[in-house]
Amino acid sequence: MRNSIAFTKGSKISIIIAIILIAITTIGISKPIDDYIEFSPKGYEDISRIVTRNGTIINTTVPDNGEHLELKFKNDDDLYEVHVVHFKNPFTLMNFWYSFVSDYSDGLTASFSAIPLIYGEYNGEYMDMYLSAWYRGVNNLFFAVYGPKRSVINDLKLQLNRW
């Protein structure tokens, strides 16, 4: 009799845990890429907005199955790029992430730049410019901000994350 009660309690706990995980995933899913099209940070002049199925971020090609939003802004006569890419598949996102970070750093940095399928972040320099990139695995979104001043990159990143 005790075994059947324990099994019933265990089943209830499993069902409750499954419901909680589904709720967290649903609540944690942030805005789709369409919501970022209107991203307009304060203090920046809007230069261009392009949505494609591929494209490039600096020198890295976005796969055809990645929906890519490229925004360009001007601040104090300097040009900044903001990229948002949505992947339908988390494994495609992870593959892109490690390729992207490897393009701008060494293999060791790429290996330790992420908690697979959850979150990744990379900050570095490329061709005398600053680069900040991150991804959120819950919603398969990749972000990158690129430009000449680190303080402006950090400001754009902050505004983008608050959007």
Disulfide bonds with the S-S distance in Angstrom:
none
